[in-house]
Amino acid sequence: MEELLEILCELHPDVDFESCTTLIDDKVLDSFDIVTLVAEIDDKFSVAIPAGELVPENFNSAQAIYALIEKLENE
């Protein structure tokens, strides 16, 4: 989780990613951020996120993103 928080903080240092649960709903993360985030996750975690998983509920919080990473690591 710490590595994910580092990636997110590089994108938006002013956001409290540990408590925010509306990253997509409140437009904290935009489409460019998601593309960057998916690439960084692939690099750091060796996990490819399929297009079908690119839905708001998977990216609305750091916890949701990390849960997605863990799910994909175990597939």
C-alpha positions in Angstrom: 0.0 0.0 0.0 2.9 2.4 0.8 4.2 2.2 -2.8 0.7 3.0 -4.2 0.4 6.0 -1.9 3.8 7.2 -3.1 2.6 6.9 -6.7 -0.6 8.8 -5.9 1.2 11.5 -4.0 3.5 12.1 -7.0 0.3 12.8 -9.0 -1.4 15.1 -6.5 0.7 15.9 -3.4 -2.1 18.1 -2.0 -4.6 15.2 -1.6 -5.0 13.0 1.5 -5.2 9.7 -0.3 -5.5 7.7 2.9 -8.9 9.2 3.7 -10.3 10.3 0.3 -13.0 8.0 -1.1 -14.2 10.1 -4.0 -11.2 10.4 -6.2 -13.2 9.9 -9.4 -16.5 11.2 -8.2 -15.0 14.6 -7.2 -12.7 14.6 -10.2 -9.5 14.5 -8.2 -8.1 12.0 -10.7 -8.7 12.7 -14.4 -8.3 10.4 -17.4 -4.6 11.4 -17.8 -4.0 10.6 -14.1 -5.6 7.2 -14.6 -3.4 6.4 -17.6 -0.3 7.4 -15.6 -1.5 5.4 -12.6 -2.2 2.3 -14.6 1.3 2.5 -16.1 3.0 3.0 -12.7 1.0 0.1 -11.2 2.2 -2.1 -14.1 5.8 -1.0 -13.4 5.8 -1.3 -9.6 3.5 -4.2 -9.1 3.9 -6.1 -12.4 0.1 -6.1 -12.7 -1.7 -5.2 -16.0 -5.1 -3.7 -15.4 -7.6 -4.9 -18.1 -9.9 -2.3 -19.7 -12.9 -4.0 -18.0 -11.5 -3.0 -14.6 -11.2 0.7 -15.5 -14.4 1.6 -13.7 -14.9 4.4 -11.1 -15.5 2.2 -8.2 -12.0 0.6 -8.6 -10.3 4.1 -8.6 -12.4 6.1 -6.1 -9.9 5.5 -3.2 -6.4 4.3 -2.6 -8.0 1.3 -0.7 -10.1 0.4 -3.8 -7.1 0.7 -6.1 -5.0 -1.5 -3.8 -7.8 -4.1 -3.5 -7.8 -4.2 -7.4 -4.0 -4.7 -7.4 -4.2 -7.5 -4.9 -7.1 -9.2 -6.8 -5.1 -9.0 -10.1 -2.0 -10.3 -8.4 -3.9 -13.4 -7.2 -5.4 -14.2 -10.6 
